[in-house]
Amino acid sequence: MQLISRTSEYALRAVIWLVQPPARSQTTRQIATGTRTPPDYIAKVLQSLAKAGLVRSQRGLGGGFQLAGDPAQITVLDVINAVDPLERIHTCPLGLKAHGTNLCPLHCGLNDTALQMEAAFAKTKLADLLNGAMPSIPLGIKLQPDRRSPVPA
C-alpha cells in the first residue's frame, strides 16, 4: 500500500538521516547507504530538497548535505511538497462534463481523504517522527528529550 510516492518516502528518509549526529555534511553516497535508497535517485531528491531550502549543499572536500532547519519546525508536508506534492481532485477525473468541478460522492470522498492526509502531515514535525512512543525508530535515530539534539538509538 502506497499513501505517498516513492520520491516522497525517499525524501523523508533523507531528511531524517540528516538529523543524526554529528552535525556534519553527509555525501550523497552516505545518505543513500544510510537510507537504503538508490544513489542516483536520492541525488535528484536531495537537489529538490535543496531547491526548497530544506537542506543545504556544499561542493568539494568536506562537502555534502545538511538539514537547513530545525527538525522541530520542519513538517512532513514541507518535505513532501518539496519533492512530489499530494494530488487533489479539482475536476472530474473521468472528464464528465456534467460533473465538471461538482465532484461525485466517490471523488469528493477521495479528495476529502487527501485533505485529511495533508492536514495530518502538516502538523507532524520531523522531531515527532523521531520521538514517538513506538518501539521502532526511523532509521534507528532518536532525538533527546529537548527534541533538538539527536542521539543514536
C-alpha positions as CSV (number, residue, x, y, z in Angstrom):
1,M,0.0,0.0,0.0
2,Q,1.4,3.3,-1.0
3,L,0.0,6.5,0.5
4,I,2.8,8.8,-0.7
5,S,5.1,8.5,-3.7
6,R,8.4,6.7,-3.6
7,T,10.1,10.1,-4.1
8,S,8.4,11.5,-1.0
9,E,9.3,8.4,1.0
10,Y,13.0,8.7,0.0
11,A,12.9,12.5,0.8
12,L,11.6,11.7,4.3
13,R,14.3,9.1,4.8
14,A,16.9,11.6,3.7
15,V,15.9,14.4,6.0
16,I,15.5,12.0,8.9
17,W,19.1,10.7,8.1
18,L,20.4,14.3,8.1
19,V,19.1,14.9,11.7
20,Q,21.5,12.4,13.1
21,P,24.7,13.5,14.9
22,P,27.3,14.6,14.4
23,A,26.0,17.8,12.7
24,R,28.3,17.5,9.6
25,S,27.7,17.2,5.9
26,Q,26.8,13.9,4.5
27,T,27.6,12.8,1.0
28,T,25.0,11.5,-1.4
29,R,26.6,8.1,-1.1
30,Q,26.5,8.2,2.7
31,I,22.8,9.2,2.6
32,A,22.0,6.6,0.0
33,T,23.6,3.9,2.2
34,G,22.1,5.0,5.4
35,T,18.6,5.3,4.0
36,R,18.8,2.3,1.7
37,T,18.0,4.3,-1.4
38,P,19.5,4.2,-4.9
39,P,22.3,6.8,-5.1
40,D,21.2,8.3,-8.4
41,Y,17.6,8.6,-7.2
42,I,18.5,10.2,-3.8
43,A,20.8,12.7,-5.6
44,K,17.8,14.0,-7.5
45,V,15.7,14.1,-4.4
46,L,18.3,16.0,-2.5
47,Q,18.5,18.6,-5.3
48,S,14.8,19.2,-4.9
49,L,15.1,19.4,-1.1
50,A,17.9,21.9,-1.6
51,K,15.9,24.0,-4.1
52,A,13.1,24.1,-1.5
53,G,15.5,25.3,1.2
54,L,15.1,22.2,3.4
55,V,18.7,21.1,3.0
56,R,21.9,22.9,2.3
57,S,24.6,21.6,0.0
58,Q,28.2,22.3,-0.3
59,R,30.6,21.1,-3.0
60,G,34.2,20.0,-2.6
61,L,36.2,18.3,0.1
62,G,34.1,18.0,3.3
63,G,31.0,19.0,1.3
64,G,27.7,17.3,1.2
65,F,24.2,17.9,2.5
66,Q,22.9,19.1,5.9
67,L,19.5,19.8,7.1
68,A,18.8,23.5,6.8
69,G,16.3,23.9,9.6
70,D,15.2,22.8,13.0
71,P,13.5,19.3,12.9
72,A,11.0,20.6,15.5
73,Q,9.9,23.1,12.9
74,I,10.0,21.2,9.6
75,T,6.8,19.3,8.8
76,V,6.3,16.1,6.9
77,L,4.2,18.1,4.5
78,D,7.1,20.5,3.9
79,V,9.2,17.6,2.8
80,I,6.5,16.0,0.6
81,N,5.6,19.3,-1.1
82,A,9.3,19.9,-1.9
83,V,9.6,16.7,-4.0
84,D,6.1,15.4,-5.0
85,P,3.1,17.3,-3.6
86,L,-0.1,15.3,-2.8
87,E,-2.6,15.3,-5.6
88,R,-6.0,16.7,-5.0
89,I,-9.1,16.2,-7.2
90,H,-10.4,19.5,-8.5
91,T,-12.4,18.4,-11.6
92,C,-14.0,15.1,-12.6
93,P,-11.1,12.6,-13.3
94,L,-13.4,10.9,-15.8
95,G,-13.8,14.1,-17.8
96,L,-17.5,14.0,-17.4
97,K,-18.7,17.5,-18.5
98,A,-21.9,17.2,-16.4
99,H,-19.7,16.8,-13.3
100,G,-17.0,19.4,-14.0
101,T,-16.0,20.8,-10.6
102,N,-19.0,19.2,-8.9
103,L,-17.4,16.0,-7.9
104,C,-19.4,12.8,-7.5
105,P,-19.5,11.3,-4.0
106,L,-16.6,8.9,-4.8
107,H,-14.2,11.6,-6.0
108,C,-15.4,14.0,-3.3
109,G,-14.7,11.4,-0.7
110,L,-11.2,10.7,-2.1
111,N,-10.5,14.4,-2.2
112,D,-11.6,14.8,1.4
113,T,-9.3,12.0,2.4
114,A,-6.4,13.6,0.7
115,L,-7.2,16.8,2.5
116,Q,-7.1,15.0,5.9
117,M,-3.8,13.4,5.0
118,E,-2.4,16.9,4.1
119,A,-3.6,18.2,7.5
120,A,-2.0,15.3,9.4
121,F,1.3,15.7,7.5
122,A,1.2,19.5,8.1
123,K,1.0,19.1,11.9
124,T,3.6,16.3,12.1
125,K,7.2,17.6,12.6
126,L,10.3,15.6,11.8
127,A,11.1,15.7,15.5
128,D,7.8,14.0,16.2
129,L,8.7,11.1,14.0
130,L,11.9,10.6,15.9
131,N,10.4,10.9,19.4
132,G,7.4,8.7,19.0
133,A,6.4,6.1,21.6
134,M,6.9,3.3,19.1
135,P,9.5,0.6,19.7
136,S,10.8,1.1,16.1
137,I,12.5,4.4,15.4
138,P,13.0,5.7,11.8
139,L,16.5,4.7,10.6
140,G,17.5,4.0,14.2
141,I,17.8,7.7,15.1
142,K,16.2,9.2,18.2
143,L,16.2,12.8,19.5
144,Q,17.0,13.8,23.1
145,P,14.0,15.0,25.2
146,D,14.6,18.6,24.2
147,R,13.7,17.5,20.6
148,R,16.6,19.3,19.1
149,S,19.7,17.3,19.8
150,P,19.7,13.9,18.0
151,V,21.4,10.9,19.5
152,P,21.9,7.4,18.0
153,A,19.3,4.9,19.3
